[in-house]
Amino acid sequence: MSHPKYVLRPETAVLTRGFDPRLSVGSARPAVFRSSTYVFSSPEAAARAFEIALGRAKADPGEDVDLIYARLSHPNAQILEEQIVPLEPGAASSAVFNSGMAAISTLFLTFCPPGSTVVHSAPLYGGTALLMEALLTPLGIRCVSVPAGDTAGMRAAIASAKNLGVVFVETPANPTLVMSDIAAAAEAAHAHPDRPLVAVDNTFMGPAFQHPLQHGADMAVYSATKYLAGHSDMLAGVVLAKNDEHVVALRGTRAVLGNILQPDECWLLNGRLSTVELRMTRQCENAKAVAEALRGHPAISEVIYPPYFTDAEQVRIRDAQVAMPGAVVTLDLKGGKPAAFAFLRGLEITRNAVSLGGVESLACHPRTTTHSELSPEQLDAVGIGKGMVRLSIGVENWNDLAADFRQALEGLS
Ligand SMILES: Cc1ncc(COP(=O)(O)O)c(C=O)c1O
């Protein structure tokens, strides 16, 4: 793999590093290597590859280690794991998984032994919340929840936690968009005697608008299914870490769990990396225009979107942490669930589907879909109301989207 001697900016690096056309018979773009197993260059090279894979030896700088078996790694994962690194400033390396949940669960299973504690922001994506309740808690991992945006509460929860393995921050929270202070969480974690790892679910704002490692986090975690892939046609997850050793540990767990991203999916995601910033910027511009067009509508009690934050702490975190407000807009409709359902039924352009980050706009009712794992009390506590509709804004012409939302709002109150 050739590396230019000078430092390239991310937009260039993402298209040039980590891929040598000579290893793809001269193809200008990577080939797909679907093989499940790899032929060793010699028995000695095979033994060396196993030593390194099992953690008994470390690869020397620049050493060409033979591939073993595609559950451990394969060329398309290697290319993707190299090419994605420049998108997350501060990252040394990355590991790719076959979904965002695979990335998140592998992270906890790697860094949180039974008896350890996780401190996390709330609300979390419903799947992550369920993972904690259904899998981590029965394994003897204590999960301590802090309301998103409660900076003092997060500091206190971290300071008082025993056997603290991971501090997990999802910011902005899904779907309330409440932001948590990454730098404050990292500062508290660095001061803790256990030196827990700080992981940020950066799915909503990254990799274009928020860079957790620059705020002191150790790892940025993605559902790459969303903006990174950007076309609602694949599942993937990524962890990017400051410290290469953490990625080595994650890959070790991944090899046992068997949840590496498959070659075709790596190839597909690889091709999307160079446009993620372009897509996200256009989606964000559209979201700003749509939010502005809907603000003040009589059927809407609130358009939730970062530029409209009024809480001083939220404004402070937003200004310190995100470059742009992103492309998720949450509407709180006055008529509660009946109004939310009528709105979703009335949409003609935007589709009623979960997920976000694709080039096409999507809308869903989080309380009965993405966050339905939570009890009514939990939903109320984290502010996921009955009238909430989450909009993921795509790259369509924003005037068409705004007109569609307005016609779907007609007659609601
Ligand atoms: C913030 C967030 N994190 C993680 C996930 C899980 O990702 P995946 O569906 O790729 O497993 C999602 C999915 O919606 C999400 O919104």
PDBQT file of the ligand as one rigid body, heavy atoms in Angstrom, charges set to zero:
ROOT
HETATM    1  C1  LIG A 501     -27.853   6.532  16.634  1.00  0.00    +0.000 C 
HETATM    2  C2  LIG A 501     -27.890   5.112  16.157  1.00  0.00    +0.000 A 
HETATM    3  N1  LIG A 501     -26.932   4.264  16.583  1.00  0.00    +0.000 NA
HETATM    4  C3  LIG A 501     -26.919   2.974  16.187  1.00  0.00    +0.000 A 
HETATM    5  C4  LIG A 501     -27.885   2.460  15.341  1.00  0.00    +0.000 A 
HETATM    6  C5  LIG A 501     -27.839   1.012  14.949  1.00  0.00    +0.000 C 
HETATM    7  O1  LIG A 501     -27.342   0.880  13.659  1.00  0.00    +0.000 OA
HETATM    8  P1  LIG A 501     -27.674  -0.363  12.673  1.00  0.00    +0.000 P 
HETATM    9  O2  LIG A 501     -29.128  -0.270  12.334  1.00  0.00    +0.000 OA
HETATM   10  O3  LIG A 501     -26.758  -0.136  11.516  1.00  0.00    +0.000 OA
HETATM   11  O4  LIG A 501     -27.369  -1.605  13.423  1.00  0.00    +0.000 OA
HETATM   12  C6  LIG A 501     -28.876   3.321  14.872  1.00  0.00    +0.000 A 
HETATM   13  C7  LIG A 501     -29.918   2.795  13.951  1.00  0.00    +0.000 C 
HETATM   14  O5  LIG A 501     -30.919   3.442  13.694  1.00  0.00    +0.000 OA
HETATM   15  C8  LIG A 501     -28.882   4.683  15.284  1.00  0.00    +0.000 A 
HETATM   16  O6  LIG A 501     -29.823   5.549  14.871  1.00  0.00    +0.000 OA
ENDROOT
TORSDOF 0
